[in-house]
Amino acid sequence: LHVTCTVDVGLMSIEFNCFDGKDCVSQSLSIANTGVNTSKLYRMEQFVDDFPKEDAHLTGEEIHKRLDEIEKIHTLYSP
């Protein structure tokens, strides 16, 4: 088809552009409220970053307990 497309995917939007050599089509889609629990996301990131130096000695059961605690974090807003 000789069409080139670029896409930018973010937490709250998707933007894409398609070119065929002479014409261009662009579209931008936005979501008003994503429902992403940033507190939970931050805690997961901390857990992964700290795992090698602080949590690597834990048993499988202890790791699951820590992950369950993170999973129970409530959102700070309504979706």
N, CA, C and O atoms as a GROMACS GRO file, in nm:
protein
  316
    1LEU      N    1   0.082  -0.121   0.000
    1LEU     CA    2   0.000   0.000   0.000
    1LEU      C    3   0.085   0.126   0.000
    1LEU      O    4   0.036   0.234  -0.030
    2HIS      N    5   0.213   0.112   0.033
    2HIS     CA    6   0.306   0.226   0.037
    2HIS      C    7   0.257   0.338   0.128
    2HIS      O    8   0.263   0.456   0.092
    3VAL      N    9   0.210   0.300   0.247
    3VAL     CA   10   0.163   0.396   0.346
    3VAL      C   11   0.254   0.384   0.468
    3VAL      O   12   0.283   0.274   0.515
    4THR      N   13   0.297   0.499   0.519
    4THR     CA   14   0.379   0.503   0.640
    4THR      C   15   0.296   0.564   0.751
    4THR      O   16   0.236   0.670   0.733
    5CYS      N   17   0.292   0.498   0.867
    5CYS     CA   18   0.215   0.547   0.980
    5CYS      C   19   0.304   0.561   1.103
    5CYS      O   20   0.393   0.480   1.126
    6THR      N   21   0.278   0.664   1.180
    6THR     CA   22   0.343   0.682   1.310
    6THR      C   23   0.235   0.692   1.416
    6THR      O   24   0.127   0.747   1.392
    7VAL      N   25   0.264   0.637   1.533
    7VAL     CA   26   0.166   0.636   1.642
    7VAL      C   27   0.234   0.677   1.771
    7VAL      O   28   0.347   0.636   1.799
    8ASP      N   29   0.165   0.758   1.850
    8ASP     CA   30   0.211   0.796   1.983
    8ASP      C   31   0.101   0.756   2.081
    8ASP      O   32  -0.010   0.809   2.077
    9VAL      N   33   0.133   0.659   2.169
    9VAL     CA   34   0.036   0.610   2.266
    9VAL      C   35   0.076   0.658   2.404
    9VAL      O   36   0.186   0.630   2.450
   10GLY      N   37  -0.013   0.731   2.469
   10GLY     CA   38   0.012   0.780   2.605
   10GLY      C   39  -0.093   0.725   2.700
   10GLY      O   40  -0.180   0.648   2.659
   11LEU      N   41  -0.086   0.765   2.825
   11LEU     CA   42  -0.185   0.719   2.923
   11LEU      C   43  -0.324   0.774   2.894
   11LEU      O   44  -0.424   0.708   2.923
   12MET      N   45  -0.331   0.894   2.838
   12MET     CA   46  -0.462   0.955   2.816
   12MET      C   47  -0.493   0.986   2.671
   12MET      O   48  -0.598   1.043   2.641
   13SER      N   49  -0.405   0.948   2.579
   13SER     CA   50  -0.432   0.980   2.438
   13SER      C   51  -0.359   0.885   2.343
   13SER      O   52  -0.261   0.820   2.379
   14ILE      N   53  -0.411   0.880   2.222
   14ILE     CA   54  -0.347   0.809   2.112
   14ILE      C   55  -0.350   0.904   1.993
   14ILE      O   56  -0.454   0.959   1.958
   15GLU      N   57  -0.235   0.924   1.932
   15GLU     CA   58  -0.226   1.010   1.814
   15GLU      C   59  -0.158   0.931   1.702
   15GLU      O   60  -0.059   0.862   1.725
   16PHE      N   61  -0.212   0.943   1.581
   16PHE     CA   62  -0.146   0.876   1.470
   16PHE      C   63  -0.151   0.961   1.345
   16PHE      O   64  -0.242   1.042   1.326
   17ASN      N   65  -0.050   0.940   1.260
   17ASN     CA   66  -0.038   1.007   1.131
   17ASN      C   67  -0.005   0.903   1.026
   17ASN      O   68   0.079   0.816   1.049
   18CYS      N   69  -0.071   0.910   0.913
   18CYS     CA   70  -0.043   0.819   0.802
   18CYS      C   71  -0.013   0.901   0.677
   18CYS      O   72  -0.084   0.996   0.645
   19PHE      N   73   0.094   0.863   0.606
   19PHE     CA   74   0.138   0.932   0.485
   19PHE      C   75   0.146   0.832   0.371
   19PHE      O   76   0.189   0.718   0.391
   20ASP      N   77   0.106   0.874   0.251
   20ASP     CA   78   0.122   0.786   0.134
   20ASP      C   79   0.211   0.849   0.028
   20ASP      O   80   0.219   0.800  -0.084
   21GLY      N   81   0.278   0.958   0.064
   21GLY     CA   82   0.366   1.025  -0.030
   21GLY      C   83   0.311   1.158  -0.077
   21GLY      O   84   0.387   1.251  -0.105
   22LYS      N   85   0.178   1.169  -0.084
   22LYS     CA   86   0.120   1.298  -0.123
   22LYS      C   87   0.010   1.343  -0.028
   22LYS      O   88  -0.013   1.463  -0.015
   23ASP      N   89  -0.058   1.252   0.037
   23ASP     CA   90  -0.164   1.287   0.131
   23ASP      C   91  -0.127   1.243   0.273
   23ASP      O   92  -0.048   1.151   0.292
   24CYS      N   93  -0.186   1.311   0.370
   24CYS     CA   94  -0.161   1.281   0.510
   24CYS      C   95  -0.294   1.277   0.585
   24CYS      O   96  -0.381   1.361   0.563
   25VAL      N   97  -0.309   1.179   0.672
   25VAL     CA   98  -0.426   1.169   0.758
   25VAL      C   99  -0.376   1.166   0.902
   25VAL      O  100  -0.288   1.087   0.935
   26SER      N  101  -0.433   1.250   0.987
   26SER     CA  102  -0.395   1.255   1.128
   26SER      C  103  -0.520   1.240   1.213
   26SER      O  104  -0.628   1.287   1.177
   27GLN      N  105  -0.503   1.174   1.328
   27GLN     CA  106  -0.615   1.156   1.420
   27GLN      C  107  -0.560   1.160   1.562
   27GLN      O  108  -0.452   1.110   1.589
   28SER      N  109  -0.636   1.222   1.650
   28SER     CA  110  -0.600   1.228   1.790
   28SER      C  111  -0.720   1.186   1.873
   28SER      O  112  -0.830   1.240   1.857
   29LEU      N  113  -0.700   1.088   1.961
   29LEU     CA  114  -0.807   1.039   2.047
   29LEU      C  115  -0.766   1.060   2.192
   29LEU      O  116  -0.654   1.026   2.230
   30SER      N  117  -0.855   1.116   2.272
   30SER     CA  118  -0.825   1.143   2.412
   30SER      C  119  -0.930   1.078   2.502
   30SER      O  120  -1.047   1.068   2.466
   31ILE      N  121  -0.885   1.033   2.618
   31ILE     CA  122  -0.973   0.976   2.717
   31ILE      C  123  -0.981   1.076   2.832
   31ILE      O  124  -0.879   1.119   2.885
   32ALA      N  125  -1.103   1.112   2.870
   32ALA     CA  126  -1.120   1.213   2.975
   32ALA      C  127  -1.070   1.163   3.111
   32ALA      O  128  -1.013   1.241   3.188
   33ASN      N  129  -1.090   1.036   3.141
   33ASN     CA  130  -1.048   0.981   3.269
   33ASN      C  131  -1.000   0.839   3.245
   33ASN      O  132  -1.077   0.754   3.202
   34THR      N  133  -0.873   0.813   3.273
   34THR     CA  134  -0.815   0.683   3.240
   34THR      C  135  -0.845   0.574   3.340
   34THR      O  136  -0.848   0.457   3.303
   35GLY      N  137  -0.867   0.608   3.464
   35GLY     CA  138  -0.886   0.507   3.566
   35GLY      C  139  -0.756   0.441   3.610
   35GLY      O  140  -0.760   0.334   3.670
   36VAL      N  141  -0.643   0.502   3.582
   36VAL     CA  142  -0.513   0.447   3.622
   36VAL      C  143  -0.488   0.483   3.768
   36VAL      O  144  -0.496   0.600   3.807
   37ASN      N  145  -0.457   0.384   3.848
   37ASN     CA  146  -0.426   0.406   3.989
   37ASN      C  147  -0.277   0.436   3.999
   37ASN      O  148  -0.195   0.346   4.008
   38THR      N  149  -0.244   0.565   3.999
   38THR     CA  150  -0.103   0.604   3.999
   38THR      C  151  -0.033   0.567   4.129
   38THR      O  152   0.088   0.543   4.130
   39SER      N  153  -0.107   0.562   4.241
   39SER     CA  154  -0.047   0.521   4.368
   39SER      C  155  -0.001   0.376   4.359
   39SER      O  156   0.109   0.342   4.402
   40LYS      N  157  -0.086   0.291   4.303
   40LYS     CA  158  -0.053   0.150   4.289
   40LYS      C  159   0.063   0.132   4.191
   40LYS      O  160   0.153   0.052   4.213
   41LEU      N  161   0.058   0.209   4.081
   41LEU     CA  162   0.165   0.203   3.981
   41LEU      C  163   0.299   0.242   4.042
   41LEU      O  164   0.401   0.177   4.016
   42TYR      N  165   0.300   0.347   4.124
   42TYR     CA  166   0.422   0.393   4.189
   42TYR      C  167   0.476   0.287   4.285
   42TYR      O  168   0.596   0.260   4.287
   43ARG      N  169   0.387   0.226   4.366
   43ARG     CA  170   0.430   0.123   4.460
   43ARG      C  171   0.486   0.001   4.387
   43ARG      O  172   0.583  -0.059   4.433
   44MET      N  173   0.426  -0.037   4.273
   44MET     CA  174   0.479  -0.149   4.195
   44MET      C  175   0.618  -0.116   4.142
   44MET      O  176   0.708  -0.200   4.144
   45GLU      N  177   0.634   0.007   4.094
   45GLU     CA  178   0.765   0.050   4.044
   45GLU      C  179   0.869   0.045   4.154
   45GLU      O  180   0.981   0.000   4.131
   46GLN      N  181   0.833   0.091   4.274
   46GLN     CA  182   0.926   0.086   4.388
   46GLN      C  183   0.962  -0.059   4.421
   46GLN      O  184   1.078  -0.090   4.446
   47PHE      N  185   0.862  -0.147   4.422
   47PHE     CA  186   0.886  -0.288   4.454
   47PHE      C  187   0.984  -0.349   4.356
   47PHE      O  188   1.078  -0.417   4.396
   48VAL      N  189   0.963  -0.325   4.226
   48VAL     CA  190   1.050  -0.381   4.123
   48VAL      C  191   1.191  -0.323   4.134
   48VAL      O  192   1.290  -0.397   4.124
   49ASP      N  193   1.202  -0.191   4.154
   49ASP     CA  194   1.334  -0.128   4.164
   49ASP      C  195   1.411  -0.176   4.287
   49ASP      O  196   1.532  -0.196   4.281
   50ASP      N  197   1.340  -0.194   4.399
   50ASP     CA  198   1.406  -0.232   4.524
   50ASP      C  199   1.425  -0.383   4.539
   50ASP      O  200   1.499  -0.427   4.627
   51PHE      N  201   1.362  -0.461   4.455
   51PHE     CA  202   1.363  -0.607   4.473
   51PHE      C  203   1.503  -0.666   4.484
   51PHE      O  204   1.528  -0.743   4.577
   52PRO      N  205   1.596  -0.635   4.392
   52PRO     CA  206   1.729  -0.700   4.400
   52PRO      C  207   1.802  -0.675   4.532
   52PRO      O  208   1.872  -0.764   4.580
   53LYS      N  209   1.788  -0.557   4.590
   53LYS     CA  210   1.865  -0.526   4.710
   53LYS      C  211   1.788  -0.547   4.840
   53LYS      O  212   1.849  -0.561   4.946
   54GLU      N  213   1.652  -0.548   4.835
   54GLU     CA  214   1.576  -0.558   4.959
   54GLU      C  215   1.486  -0.681   4.969
   54GLU      O  216   1.463  -0.729   5.080
   55ASP      N  217   1.435  -0.732   4.859
   55ASP     CA  218   1.334  -0.836   4.866
   55ASP      C  219   1.375  -0.968   4.800
   55ASP      O  220   1.296  -1.062   4.802
   56ALA      N  221   1.492  -0.978   4.744
   56ALA     CA  222   1.532  -1.099   4.672
   56ALA      C  223   1.542  -1.221   4.765
   56ALA      O  224   1.535  -1.334   4.718
   57HIS      N  225   1.559  -1.198   4.895
   57HIS     CA  226   1.571  -1.308   4.991
   57HIS      C  227   1.436  -1.366   5.034
   57HIS      O  228   1.431  -1.469   5.100
   58LEU      N  229   1.325  -1.300   4.997
   58LEU     CA  230   1.192  -1.342   5.041
   58LEU      C  231   1.150  -1.473   4.976
   58LEU      O  232   1.194  -1.509   4.867
   59THR      N  233   1.063  -1.544   5.046
   59THR     CA  234   1.006  -1.666   4.989
   59THR      C  235   0.897  -1.628   4.890
   59THR      O  236   0.853  -1.513   4.886
   60GLY      N  237   0.854  -1.724   4.810
   60GLY     CA  238   0.747  -1.698   4.714
   60GLY      C  239   0.620  -1.649   4.782
   60GLY      O  240   0.552  -1.560   4.731
   61GLU      N  241   0.589  -1.706   4.897
   61GLU     CA  242   0.470  -1.666   4.973
   61GLU      C  243   0.481  -1.522   5.021
   61GLU      O  244   0.383  -1.447   5.016
   62GLU      N  245   0.599  -1.482   5.068
   62GLU     CA  246   0.620  -1.345   5.115
   62GLU      C  247   0.610  -1.245   5.001
   62GLU      O  248   0.556  -1.136   5.017
   63ILE      N  249   0.662  -1.283   4.885
   63ILE     CA  250   0.653  -1.195   4.768
   63ILE      C  251   0.507  -1.177   4.729
   63ILE      O  252   0.463  -1.066   4.701
   64HIS      N  253   0.430  -1.287   4.728
   64HIS     CA  254   0.288  -1.277   4.695
   64HIS      C  255   0.213  -1.190   4.795
   64HIS      O  256   0.122  -1.116   4.757
   65LYS      N  257   0.250  -1.198   4.922
   65LYS     CA  258   0.187  -1.114   5.025
   65LYS      C  259   0.213  -0.967   4.997
   65LYS      O  260   0.122  -0.885   5.007
   66ARG      N  261   0.337  -0.933   4.963
   66ARG     CA  262   0.370  -0.793   4.932
   66ARG      C  263   0.293  -0.744   4.809
   66ARG      O  264   0.242  -0.632   4.807
   67LEU      N  265   0.285  -0.830   4.706
   67LEU     CA  266   0.212  -0.792   4.585
   67LEU      C  267   0.062  -0.778   4.613
   67LEU      O  268  -0.004  -0.691   4.557
   68ASP      N  269   0.009  -0.864   4.700
   68ASP     CA  270  -0.133  -0.853   4.739
   68ASP      C  271  -0.159  -0.722   4.812
   68ASP      O  272  -0.264  -0.660   4.791
   69GLU      N  273  -0.066  -0.678   4.895
   69GLU     CA  274  -0.080  -0.550   4.965
   69GLU      C  275  -0.085  -0.435   4.865
   69GLU      O  276  -0.165  -0.343   4.880
   70ILE      N  277  -0.002  -0.441   4.764
   70ILE     CA  278  -0.001  -0.336   4.660
   70ILE      C  279  -0.132  -0.341   4.583
   70ILE      O  280  -0.189  -0.237   4.550
   71GLU      N  281  -0.180  -0.460   4.552
   71GLU     CA  282  -0.304  -0.474   4.475
   71GLU      C  283  -0.424  -0.414   4.548
   71GLU      O  284  -0.518  -0.367   4.484
   72LYS      N  285  -0.422  -0.414   4.680
   72LYS     CA  286  -0.534  -0.363   4.760
   72LYS      C  287  -0.537  -0.211   4.773
   72LYS      O  288  -0.631  -0.157   4.832
   73ILE      N  289  -0.437  -0.142   4.720
   73ILE     CA  290  -0.434   0.004   4.729
   73ILE      C  291  -0.554   0.060   4.652
   73ILE      O  292  -0.574   0.030   4.535
   74HIS      N  293  -0.631   0.143   4.721
   74HIS     CA  294  -0.750   0.202   4.658
   74HIS      C  295  -0.713   0.324   4.576
   74HIS      O  296  -0.612   0.390   4.600
   75THR      N  297  -0.798   0.354   4.478
   75THR     CA  298  -0.777   0.473   4.398
   75THR      C  299  -0.806   0.596   4.481
   75THR      O  300  -0.880   0.589   4.579
   76LEU      N  301  -0.748   0.708   4.444
   76LEU     CA  302  -0.769   0.833   4.514
   76LEU      C  303  -0.878   0.918   4.448
   76LEU      O  304  -0.899   1.032   4.488
   77TYR      N  305  -0.946   0.862   4.349
   77TYR     CA  306  -1.049   0.935   4.276
   77TYR      C  307  -1.147   0.832   4.220
   77TYR      O  308  -1.118   0.713   4.219
   78SER      N  309  -1.262   0.880   4.175
   78SER     CA  310  -1.358   0.788   4.112
   78SER      C  311  -1.328   0.778   3.964
   78SER      O  312  -1.302   0.880   3.900
   79PRO      N  313  -1.330   0.658   3.906
   79PRO     CA  314  -1.299   0.642   3.763
   79PRO      C  315  -1.405   0.703   3.674
   79PRO      O  316  -1.394   0.698   3.551
   0.00000   0.00000   0.00000
